[in-house]
Structure formats: C-alpha cells, structure tokens
Amino acid sequence: MIVVDTNILAHFYLEGPRTAVARHLKEKDRDWIVPLLWRYEFMNILATASRHDPSSAKMFIQTWDRIRAHLAAREMEVDHRVALTLAIQYRITAYDAQFVALAEASNTVLITEDRPLQKQFPSRALSMDHFIGSGGSFH
C-alpha cells in the first residue's frame, strides 16, 4: 500500500510524458490510497486543462466520474491536527502535509514528484522512479 499525491494520479489518468512511469508504478503496487483532498486538487487540474482545450469539457467530466468511482474506496480520512502540526513543523503546505500525514498514519510511503517534499521527508516521500527502482518496497 502506498499514498500517491494528486500529480501522480494526473500522470496515471491523463495521458502525458510520465503516464508510462505511473502505470509501471501501479504494476509495482496496486494498492493506492489518497486523502480526501485529492478530489479538489484533481478537479482543479481538470478545470485548468479544460481552459486550454474547451472542446474537451465533456471528456474531462467523464474522466472525473471514472476516476472518482475508481478511487472512492481508496480515500482515507486524515487527522487534520497531525497534518497541521507537520505543516507548521516542516514549513510545508497544509495540502502536502495531508499526504505526508496519511503516509505516516498508514506506515507507508508517499509517492510524489515534488522534489522539495522528497528532500524534506527522504524516507517517507519518494519519486516514482525511486520507488520503482527499489523494487516497489520502502523498508
């Protein structure tokens, strides 16, 4: 089981240059979990993308419905007090802190391409490439 941040979800569900890596990540660990925050961040990604391609609005809405249905059972509640404490202590965003808090509470890693977050939490926040290169384990 791994926590994946919203950008990893975007790489996986929206075709792009890192989609193949995200799919390989899913092969290494199929048990992805996310904090509820992912919904709002992903909706924003879709809304922003639709501004660049207004003709695809219907497709973005269908994508949202499909992803939401797929992740519904993978959403986890985060202890917001823990997340706020992490945000304050490590001077990270409260958004990032929710993903870190979920990884800590689940005793697993956060997969993220956010390099500052990886640097701040080197044993907890890993890139897709690092996780895949480690054979899909973090211990």
TARAVEN-V352853 format. One record per pair of residues at least 12 apart in sequence whose ideal C-beta (glycine too) atoms are under 10 Angstrom apart, sorted by sequence separation. I is the first residue (numbers start at 0). J is the second residue. D is the distance in whole Angstrom. If there is no record, write none. Layout:
i=(I:I)
j=(J:J)
d=(D:D)
This chain:
i=(9:10:47:82:84:85:98:99:108:111:112:114:117:125:7:8:11:45:46:82:83:85:86:98:111:112:113:7:10:11:45:48:79:82:83:85:86:95:108:109:110:111:112:123:6:44:45:81:82:85:98:108:109:110:111:112:122:81:82:84:95:107:108:109:110:111:112:122:7:42:45:46:79:82:83:99:103:108:110:3:7:45:79:81:82:85:95:98:102:44:77:78:81:82:110:11:77:80:81:95:96:99:103:110:3:41:42:45:77:79:82:92:95:99:102:108:109:110:3:41:75:77:78:81:82:91:98:102:108:1:8:77:78:81:102:1:7:42:77:91:92:95:99:3:8:38:41:42:75:76:78:91:95:98:99:108:1:7:41:75:77:78:98:1:74:77:89:110:0:1:3:5:13:38:76:91:108:109:0:1:2:3:4:5:8:12:37:38:41:75:90:91:95:108:0:1:2:3:4:7:37:75:89:107:108:0:1:2:5:9:13:89:106:107:0:2:4:5:8:9:12:13:38:106:4:5:8:12:37:91:3:5:6:85:2:5:6:9:13:85:102:4:5:8:9:37:38:5:33:37:5:6:31:32:36:37:5:9:31:35:32:33:34:35:32:33:34:35:36:31:32:33:34:35:30:32:34:33:34:13:36:34:13:12:12:12:13:12:40:11:39:9:12:36:40:8:12:36:40:36:34:36:37:8:36:37:8:34:35:36:34:33:34:33:34:36:32:34:35:3:34:33:34:32:3:32:34:2:0:2:32:2:32:30:28:31:28:28:27:24:5:21:4:4:7:21:20:4:5:4:2:3:4:17:2:2:4:2:4:2:3:2:27:1:2:0:2:7:10:24:25:28:2:7:9:24:27:28:1:6:7:23:24:27:0:2:3:4:6:7:23:26:27:0:1:2:3:4:5:6:7:20:21:24:27:0:1:2:3:4:6:20:23:24:27:28:0:1:2:3:4:20:23:27:28:1:2:4:26:27:28:17:17:20:24:4:23:11:10:7:4:7:2:6:2:1:3:3:1:1:1)
j=(21:22:59:94:96:97:110:111:120:123:124:126:129:137:20:21:24:58:59:95:96:98:99:111:124:125:126:21:24:25:59:62:93:96:97:99:100:109:122:123:124:125:126:137:21:59:60:96:97:100:113:123:124:125:126:127:137:97:98:100:111:123:124:125:126:127:128:138:24:59:62:63:96:99:100:116:120:125:127:21:25:63:97:99:100:103:113:116:120:63:96:97:100:101:129:31:97:100:101:115:116:119:123:130:24:62:63:66:98:100:103:113:116:120:123:129:130:131:25:63:97:99:100:103:104:113:120:124:130:24:31:100:101:104:125:25:31:66:101:115:116:119:123:28:33:63:66:67:100:101:103:116:120:123:124:133:27:33:67:101:103:104:124:28:101:104:116:137:28:29:31:33:41:66:104:119:136:137:29:30:31:32:33:34:37:41:66:67:70:104:119:120:124:137:30:31:32:33:34:37:67:105:119:137:138:31:32:33:36:40:44:120:137:138:32:34:36:37:40:41:44:45:70:138:37:38:41:45:70:124:37:39:40:119:37:40:41:44:48:120:137:40:41:44:45:73:74:42:70:74:43:44:69:70:74:75:44:48:70:74:72:73:74:75:73:74:75:76:77:73:74:75:76:77:73:75:77:77:79:59:82:82:62:62:63:65:66:66:94:66:94:66:69:93:97:66:70:94:98:95:94:96:97:69:97:98:70:96:97:98:97:97:98:98:99:101:98:100:101:70:101:101:102:101:73:102:104:73:73:75:105:77:107:107:107:110:108:110:110:110:94:110:94:95:98:112:112:97:98:98:97:98:99:112:98:99:101:100:102:101:102:102:127:102:103:102:104:109:112:126:127:130:105:110:112:127:130:131:105:110:111:127:128:131:105:107:108:109:111:112:128:131:132:106:107:108:109:110:111:112:113:126:127:130:133:107:108:109:110:111:113:127:130:131:134:135:108:109:110:111:112:128:131:135:136:110:111:113:135:136:137:127:128:131:135:116:135:127:127:126:124:127:123:127:124:125:127:130:130:135:137)
d=(9:9:10:9:8:9:9:9:9:10:10:8:8:7:9:8:8:10:8:9:7:10:9:7:5:10:9:6:9:6:5:9:8:4:9:5:9:9:8:6:8:8:6:8:9:9:8:8:5:6:9:6:5:6:7:7:8:9:9:8:8:9:7:7:7:9:9:10:7:9:7:10:9:8:9:7:9:5:6:9:10:6:8:9:4:8:7:8:8:10:9:9:5:8:9:9:5:9:9:9:10:8:7:6:8:9:7:9:8:8:10:10:6:6:6:9:10:9:9:7:10:9:6:7:10:9:10:8:7:8:8:5:9:7:10:10:8:10:5:8:9:9:6:9:7:9:7:9:10:9:9:7:9:10:7:10:9:9:9:6:10:7:8:5:10:7:9:10:7:10:5:8:9:9:9:6:9:10:9:7:8:8:8:9:6:8:9:7:9:8:8:9:9:4:4:6:6:6:9:10:10:7:6:7:9:8:7:7:8:9:8:8:10:10:6:8:10:5:8:7:9:8:8:10:8:9:6:10:7:10:8:9:8:10:10:4:10:5:7:9:9:8:5:8:9:9:8:10:6:7:9:8:10:9:9:10:7:9:8:5:10:6:7:8:5:6:6:7:8:6:8:7:8:7:8:5:5:10:10:9:9:8:7:7:10:8:9:5:7:9:9:10:9:9:10:7:10:6:10:10:9:10:9:10:5:9:8:10:8:8:4:9:6:8:10:9:10:8:10:10:5:8:10:7:9:9:10:10:10:8:6:10:8:9:9:8:9:8:10:6:9:9:9:8:10:10:9:10:8:5:10:8:10:8:6:8:10:9:10:5:10:4:9:8:9:10:9:9:8:10:10:8:7:5:10:5:7:9:9:10:7:8:9:6:6:6:10:6:7:7:9:9:10:9:5:7:8:7:9:6:10:9:6:6:9:5:6:5:5:4:7:5:10:6:8:5:9:8:7:8:8:7:6:3:9:5:9:7:8:9:10:7:10:7:8:8:10:10:8:10:9:7:9:10:9:9:9:10:7:9:8)
